[in-house]
Each structure stands twice: as structure tokens, then as C-alpha cells.
Amino acid sequence: MKSKKPLGPKGVAAMVGLVLLLGFVGGLGSGFLSERPGSAGFWTTVIFTCVVMAGVLGVSFWWWRRLDEAAREAHKWAWYWGGSTGMLIGLVLMIMLTTRPADIVIPAPLGETPADLVGAGMLAILLFQLVGYGLAWAWWWLGRR
């Protein structure tokens, strides 16, 4: 995929604003739709969330096409090494939770229901991956300056 004209400050601001707007609309809409009972409410929420995520993916494609080759390589390298390392940290925690459950006290803010705990675990893995990605991305650029 050939790069296009790079984003300037206005383009970056537009991209960030669009992603924030999609996140706000997605969160607000999902919150309202979560109150709808039954199968219709469930499927409406699923479809709405998929449409919002498709919008975010579209913004991501738009952004990616405007990156130069060095920036693309930095992001690919950072996601592979940083994201994978973050996922491995989460895997260690998951193994500890499943093999030593009697020795681990789960903090109350993580939730009490299985759905709360699964959601907290998924968010924790994502957080580990994003922190790993951010550190690896910085490492990649610092090593080439």
C-alpha cells in the first residue's frame, strides 16, 4: 500500500476528534441500548457496536495509508514485540488465577459476577498489550535516532 500525503496538525486533530466522537457516540449508544430487554435489544446493541467499530477501523485505514514506511515499520515492530510481551504478562496472571485460585484475593472493584471478572480480565490484557506496545514503539524510535 503506497503512502499518501502525510497528516499535518489539522489532519491529526481531525483524526483524534473523529475517534473521540466515535468513542463517545459508541459508549453513549451502547449504554442506552443495554437497557433494552430481550433478544431484540441484544442484537441491536451488537449491530450498533459493530457499526461504530467499523467506523473506527475506517479511520485507522485512513491514518495508516498516510504513514511513511519508517512509521509503519515502527508500529508493526512495536505491536509484535510489545503487544506480544504484554499478552504474555497477562497469560502468566491467567495461569496463576486458574492454578492457584485459593491463594489469590480478587479486589472487589474488579466485580463479583463472572461477566464482570471476564470483562476486567479482557481489559487487563488489553492494557498490558497497549503498555507493551507503547514502550516498544518508544524503544524502536529511540534506537534509530
C-alpha beads as a LAMMPS data file, in Angstrom:
LAMMPS data file: protein, C-alpha beads

145 atoms
144 bonds

1 atom types
1 bond types

-500.0 500.0 xlo xhi
-500.0 500.0 ylo yhi
-500.0 500.0 zlo zhi

Masses

1 110.0

Atoms # bond

1 1 1 0.000 0.000 0.000
2 1 1 1.589 3.257 -1.126
3 1 1 1.701 6.168 1.325
4 1 1 -0.276 9.288 0.615
5 1 1 0.276 12.840 1.760
6 1 1 1.224 12.804 5.480
7 1 1 -1.156 14.167 8.049
8 1 1 -0.436 17.685 9.219
9 1 1 -1.565 19.117 12.545
10 1 1 -5.086 19.680 11.191
11 1 1 -5.296 16.103 9.914
12 1 1 -4.111 14.693 13.235
13 1 1 -6.626 16.854 15.093
14 1 1 -9.394 15.698 12.748
15 1 1 -8.445 12.050 13.204
16 1 1 -8.268 12.304 17.003
17 1 1 -11.529 14.253 17.094
18 1 1 -13.282 11.695 14.905
19 1 1 -12.088 8.774 17.031
20 1 1 -13.157 10.570 20.227
21 1 1 -16.545 11.335 18.688
22 1 1 -16.985 7.699 17.637
23 1 1 -15.990 6.569 21.127
24 1 1 -18.426 8.986 22.761
25 1 1 -21.306 8.032 20.453
26 1 1 -20.458 4.330 20.801
27 1 1 -20.317 4.467 24.592
28 1 1 -23.444 6.556 24.921
29 1 1 -25.384 4.449 22.419
30 1 1 -24.285 1.163 23.970
31 1 1 -25.299 2.454 27.391
32 1 1 -28.786 3.342 26.171
33 1 1 -29.154 0.109 24.233
34 1 1 -28.057 -2.002 27.208
35 1 1 -31.331 -1.049 28.892
36 1 1 -33.413 -2.641 26.125
37 1 1 -34.638 -6.076 27.193
38 1 1 -34.703 -9.292 25.242
39 1 1 -33.194 -10.618 22.063
40 1 1 -34.008 -7.515 20.018
41 1 1 -32.139 -5.323 22.496
42 1 1 -29.157 -7.676 22.460
43 1 1 -28.907 -7.785 18.665
44 1 1 -29.453 -4.047 18.335
45 1 1 -26.532 -3.495 20.698
46 1 1 -24.347 -5.953 18.755
47 1 1 -25.123 -4.317 15.403
48 1 1 -24.670 -0.782 16.750
49 1 1 -21.320 -1.687 18.311
50 1 1 -20.142 -3.351 15.086
51 1 1 -21.074 -0.266 13.047
52 1 1 -19.175 2.023 15.438
53 1 1 -16.136 -0.292 15.368
54 1 1 -16.262 -0.336 11.553
55 1 1 -16.081 3.465 11.689
56 1 1 -13.021 3.288 13.952
57 1 1 -11.426 0.756 11.591
58 1 1 -12.101 3.116 8.673
59 1 1 -10.306 5.938 10.488
60 1 1 -7.435 3.539 11.166
61 1 1 -7.135 2.686 7.444
62 1 1 -7.220 6.384 6.584
63 1 1 -4.431 7.057 9.116
64 1 1 -2.297 4.030 8.077
65 1 1 -2.316 4.991 4.419
66 1 1 -0.746 8.340 5.303
67 1 1 2.155 6.923 7.318
68 1 1 5.599 6.683 5.798
69 1 1 7.436 3.358 5.673
70 1 1 9.532 4.034 8.798
71 1 1 6.476 4.870 10.893
72 1 1 4.663 1.783 9.616
73 1 1 7.636 -0.406 10.485
74 1 1 7.814 1.137 13.968
75 1 1 4.151 0.352 14.604
76 1 1 4.403 -3.205 13.261
77 1 1 7.535 -3.913 15.295
78 1 1 6.046 -2.361 18.435
79 1 1 2.803 -4.282 18.138
80 1 1 4.564 -7.587 17.524
81 1 1 7.111 -7.321 20.339
82 1 1 5.368 -5.018 22.784
83 1 1 1.865 -6.385 22.309
84 1 1 3.098 -9.972 22.478
85 1 1 5.061 -9.272 25.650
86 1 1 2.020 -7.641 27.231
87 1 1 -0.100 -10.628 26.250
88 1 1 2.449 -12.968 27.868
89 1 1 2.274 -10.995 31.120
90 1 1 -1.494 -11.430 31.033
91 1 1 -1.037 -15.139 30.323
92 1 1 1.146 -15.531 33.414
93 1 1 -1.559 -13.857 35.508
94 1 1 -4.258 -16.041 33.945
95 1 1 -2.260 -19.196 34.716
96 1 1 -1.789 -18.032 38.303
97 1 1 -5.515 -17.329 38.655
98 1 1 -6.505 -20.716 37.268
99 1 1 -3.887 -22.860 39.022
100 1 1 -3.750 -21.105 42.407
101 1 1 -7.243 -19.641 42.941
102 1 1 -7.226 -20.243 46.695
103 1 1 -4.074 -18.126 47.107
104 1 1 -5.363 -15.082 45.224
105 1 1 -7.780 -12.494 46.562
106 1 1 -9.607 -10.694 43.756
107 1 1 -10.108 -6.983 44.502
108 1 1 -13.772 -6.033 44.856
109 1 1 -13.623 -3.224 42.235
110 1 1 -12.992 -5.853 39.538
111 1 1 -16.527 -7.126 40.025
112 1 1 -18.373 -10.036 41.510
113 1 1 -20.190 -11.655 38.602
114 1 1 -18.485 -13.874 36.043
115 1 1 -19.225 -11.303 33.324
116 1 1 -17.575 -8.545 35.405
117 1 1 -14.498 -10.667 36.019
118 1 1 -14.160 -11.751 32.374
119 1 1 -14.524 -8.128 31.273
120 1 1 -11.916 -6.985 33.815
121 1 1 -9.550 -9.705 32.600
122 1 1 -10.021 -8.727 28.961
123 1 1 -9.368 -5.077 29.785
124 1 1 -6.280 -6.032 31.787
125 1 1 -4.834 -7.999 28.846
126 1 1 -5.561 -5.070 26.520
127 1 1 -3.884 -2.678 28.960
128 1 1 -0.784 -4.903 29.169
129 1 1 -0.635 -5.079 25.365
130 1 1 -1.016 -1.316 24.945
131 1 1 1.624 -0.524 27.572
132 1 1 3.985 -3.039 25.941
133 1 1 3.239 -1.546 22.528
134 1 1 3.912 1.990 23.766
135 1 1 7.212 1.015 25.380
136 1 1 8.344 -0.976 22.330
137 1 1 7.355 1.860 19.994
138 1 1 9.426 4.337 22.032
139 1 1 12.326 1.854 22.149
140 1 1 12.208 1.430 18.353
141 1 1 12.334 5.180 17.684
142 1 1 14.959 5.904 20.358
143 1 1 17.167 3.199 18.875
144 1 1 17.053 4.876 15.460
145 1 1 17.664 8.485 16.473

Bonds

1 1 1 2
2 1 2 3
3 1 3 4
4 1 4 5
5 1 5 6
6 1 6 7
7 1 7 8
8 1 8 9
9 1 9 10
10 1 10 11
11 1 11 12
12 1 12 13
13 1 13 14
14 1 14 15
15 1 15 16
16 1 16 17
17 1 17 18
18 1 18 19
19 1 19 20
20 1 20 21
21 1 21 22
22 1 22 23
23 1 23 24
24 1 24 25
25 1 25 26
26 1 26 27
27 1 27 28
28 1 28 29
29 1 29 30
30 1 30 31
31 1 31 32
32 1 32 33
33 1 33 34
34 1 34 35
35 1 35 36
36 1 36 37
37 1 37 38
38 1 38 39
39 1 39 40
40 1 40 41
41 1 41 42
42 1 42 43
43 1 43 44
44 1 44 45
45 1 45 46
46 1 46 47
47 1 47 48
48 1 48 49
49 1 49 50
50 1 50 51
51 1 51 52
52 1 52 53
53 1 53 54
54 1 54 55
55 1 55 56
56 1 56 57
57 1 57 58
58 1 58 59
59 1 59 60
60 1 60 61
61 1 61 62
62 1 62 63
63 1 63 64
64 1 64 65
65 1 65 66
66 1 66 67
67 1 67 68
68 1 68 69
69 1 69 70
70 1 70 71
71 1 71 72
72 1 72 73
73 1 73 74
74 1 74 75
75 1 75 76
76 1 76 77
77 1 77 78
78 1 78 79
79 1 79 80
80 1 80 81
81 1 81 82
82 1 82 83
83 1 83 84
84 1 84 85
85 1 85 86
86 1 86 87
87 1 87 88
88 1 88 89
89 1 89 90
90 1 90 91
91 1 91 92
92 1 92 93
93 1 93 94
94 1 94 95
95 1 95 96
96 1 96 97
97 1 97 98
98 1 98 99
99 1 99 100
100 1 100 101
101 1 101 102
102 1 102 103
103 1 103 104
104 1 104 105
105 1 105 106
106 1 106 107
107 1 107 108
108 1 108 109
109 1 109 110
110 1 110 111
111 1 111 112
112 1 112 113
113 1 113 114
114 1 114 115
115 1 115 116
116 1 116 117
117 1 117 118
118 1 118 119
119 1 119 120
120 1 120 121
121 1 121 122
122 1 122 123
123 1 123 124
124 1 124 125
125 1 125 126
126 1 126 127
127 1 127 128
128 1 128 129
129 1 129 130
130 1 130 131
131 1 131 132
132 1 132 133
133 1 133 134
134 1 134 135
135 1 135 136
136 1 136 137
137 1 137 138
138 1 138 139
139 1 139 140
140 1 140 141
141 1 141 142
142 1 142 143
143 1 143 144
144 1 144 145
